[in-house]
C-alpha cells in the first residue's frame, strides 16, 4: 500500500508501481489537492491518467458525498 501518493514524484511512483510481484495487489492512495510538493512535482495525476485505461487497473475518485466524517468536514471541503 502506498499512502499519501500525492507527495511522490512521477519517477518515485513509477519505481514503486513497477515493483509489483506475482499474486500481489497494490493500493495507492492520495489526494492530488493536498500535495506538499511544489506545484507540478506530484506525479499522482499523471500516473492515474496513464494507468486508468488499463483493464486491470482501477482508479476510484471520491466526492463530497463520500465524506463520512462530521457534516462540517463536507462543508469545509466545499469551502476550501
C-alpha positions in Angstrom: 0.0 0.0 0.0 1.3 3.4 -1.0 -0.3 6.1 1.2 -0.1 9.9 0.6 1.0 9.3 -3.0 0.3 12.9 -3.8 3.7 13.6 -2.2 5.5 11.3 -4.7 7.0 12.4 -7.9 6.2 10.6 -11.2 9.6 8.8 -11.0 9.0 7.7 -7.5 5.6 6.3 -8.3 6.9 4.6 -11.4 9.6 2.9 -9.3 7.1 1.8 -6.7 4.4 0.6 -9.1 6.9 -1.4 -11.2 7.9 -3.5 -8.2 4.6 -5.3 -8.1 5.1 -9.1 -7.8 3.1 -12.1 -8.8 -0.1 -12.8 -6.7 0.1 -9.3 -5.3 -2.2 -6.4 -5.1 -1.1 -2.8 -4.8 -3.2 0.0 -3.5 -2.2 3.6 -4.0 -4.0 6.4 -2.1 -3.7 10.1 -2.3 -5.4 13.4 -2.8 -3.9 15.5 -5.6 -5.3 18.6 -4.0 -3.2 18.1 -0.8 0.3 17.7 -2.2 3.2 19.0 0.0 5.4 19.2 -3.1 6.0 22.3 -5.2 3.3 22.8 -7.9 3.7 20.5 -10.8 6.0 18.0 -9.0 3.4 15.5 -7.8 3.2 12.6 -10.2 -0.1 11.2 -9.0 -2.4 12.7 -11.6 -0.1 11.7 -14.4 0.1 8.1 -13.2 -3.7 7.9 -12.8 -4.3 9.3 -16.3 -1.9 6.8 -17.8 -2.9 3.7 -15.9 -6.7 4.2 -15.6 -7.3 2.9 -19.2 -5.6 -0.4 -18.4 -8.1 -3.3 -18.0 -6.6 -4.5 -14.7 -6.2 -1.1 -13.0 -9.0 0.8 -11.3 -9.0 4.4 -10.2 -11.5 5.4 -7.6 -12.3 9.0 -7.2 -14.2 10.1 -4.1 -16.5 13.1 -4.0 -18.1 15.2 -1.3 -20.8 12.6 -0.9 -18.2 10.1 0.2 -17.2 12.1 3.3 -18.2 10.0 6.3 -16.9 12.4 8.9 -18.7 15.1 10.7 -21.0 17.1 8.3 -18.9 20.1 8.9 -16.0 18.4 7.1 -18.0 18.2 3.9 -18.8 21.9 4.2 -15.2 22.7 4.7 -14.2 20.6 1.6 -16.6 22.7 -0.4 -15.2 25.9 1.0 -11.6 25.0 0.6 
